[in-house]
Amino acid sequence: QVQLVESGGGLVQPGGSLRLSCAASGRFLSLGLMGWYRQAPGKQRELVATVTRGGTTNYADSVKDRFTISRDNAKNTVYLQMNSLKPEDTAVYYCNAAIFGFPTDYWGQGTQVTVSS
């Protein structure tokens, strides 16, 4: 199993930046695909970005050129650098990860990001 703990959320003004981190722990040899999702009030959870173990990334169109996902395999940690934040980025951000070679994925508890002046 995998436990995921997110950190780095908070309140930021439009145009500002935040960096989210998600540290994974548990009984596994290595992690496969890792990613960030978000859920705004009254909306469905949506993909923000994913990164493979080898570093291949994928982004939602709404965050391309503003957000950067990265990971440190040695630390079992995935990051999301968010720049040029907009009010519509306000949501609870969830970390997701799968154990390499297994189909089951795991979710963190979520961290609130609020973009407001």
N, C-alpha and C positions, 0 to 999 in steps of 0.2 A: 504494500500500500504506500501511498504518497500523501504527505501532508504539505500543504502550500500556505505560506504566510506572506501576504502582501503588505507593503508599507509605502509611504511617500505621498499619499493623497492629501488633499486640503483645499483651502480657498485661495484662488488666485484671480487677479484682474485679467480682463481680456487683453490678449497680446502677450501674456506672461508665459512662464514655463514651469513644468513640474517633471520630476523623474520618479517613476514608480519602480519598485523592486519586488520580486517574488522569489523567496527562498524555498526550495523543496527539501524535504527530509523524509526518511523512511527506509524501508527494506527494498532496495532496488540496486541494480548494478549501474544502470545509466538511463537517462531520460531521452525520449524521442522528441516528437513535436511539442513545442511549448508556444503559448500564445496569450494574448490579452483580448478580452471581450468586455463589452460594457452594456449597461441597461439603464436607460433613462426612465423617469416616472411615466407610467402609462404606456410604455413601449416594450417591445420584445428585446431580449438580449441579442446583441449583434457582434459580429467579428470586428475587431480593431486591427490586429496584426498577428502573424505567426512567424516562427523561425524554426527551421529544422536543426537537427544536431550538427549538420555540416555548415549551417549559417545561411541557408537560402531563406529569404524573407518574402512575405506576402502582406499587402496592406489593403484595407478598405479604401475606396476612392476618396472618401470624405477626409481621410487623414494623411494621404500621400503628400510628401514634401513637407509635412509638418511634424510627424511623429517618426521616431526611429526605434525599432525593436532590436535588442541584442541579447546575447546570453554568454554566461561563463560556465562552461561544462565542468570545470574543476570545482566550482562552488555550487553547482546545481541551482543556478540563479538566472532568472530572466529579467530584463529591464525594459522599460518603455520611457524613452525621452520624449516629452511632449512640448513642442514649441508653438508659438503663435496661437495660443489657446483661444477658443471662441466660446460664447455662452452655450452654444449647441453641443459642446463637448461635455457639458455637465452630465454626470452619470455615476453610477457605482461601477467601478472597474474590477473585473474578475480575472484572475490568473488561471490558466488551464495547462495541464501537462499530462503526458502519457509515458508509461514505462516503455523503453525501447523494445520493440518486438511484440508488444502486447496491445490488444485493442482497447482496453479500458482506459478512460481518462479521468482525471481528478480536477476538482475545482477548489480555489481558495475561498475565503469568507467574504472577500470584496473590500474595496477601499473607496471612499467617497471622494470624487473630484467635483468641485464647484467652481465655475468660472463666472464671476460676477463683479461689477463695479460697485 
